[in-house]
Amino acid sequence: MSETESDGTRARFVEVFLAQRARMEALVSRRVGCRATASDLVQELFLRFWRRPEVKVEALDTYLLRCAGNLAIDHLRSEGSRERVAEASLPLDDANLAQTPEQAVEVDHDLQRVEAALRALPERTRQIFLLNRVHGCTYGEIAKAMQLSQSSVEKHMMRALEACKASVAEPATFTRRPGSARR
């Protein structure tokens, strides 16, 4: 690509980006719940596109909106990860110290089964579950952000909760307790 073509492509990108900026910020703001964060994320999106090699996209406006939505979801996921790490580093309270080793092992196995059940869910169902239970979004907020009906969000949540409940209700794949002899 010649330098003149590159300049023209960049100028077109800036023009489309500026035309779509308000829509992208509104979309991201609805998903993350914060205008300042939305503005930062949209600016980050601009820099990502500006720095990388030329990308040929016919519907650049639609592509930018999709990328902005995906960036918002990535942000929510990373925020959830940070919160889980922070919670894990909190000091243990007396109730947790009173657990027997067997109870701790059982809780750990239950958690592993729930995590496996969540990983087995369809992507959309898992995403809705995480937005509600990890990020605290309401069904209405999720429906609006994902462009679904609230009834659809409720159905996805029921499926996710049923999968979690069933995973804990299933008998463990092993019955031996640590330290017990095998006969």
Protein Blocks (a to p, Z undefined) as FASTA:
>chain_A
ZZklmmmmmmmmmmmmmmmmmmmmmmmmmmnopaklmmmmmmmmmmmmmmpccdddfblm
lmmmmmmmmmmmmmmmmmmmmmmmmmmmpccdfklmmpcfklmmmmmmmmmmmmmmmmmp
cfklmmmmmmmmmnopafklmmmmnopafklmmmmmmmmmmmmmmmmmpccfbfbdghia
cZZ
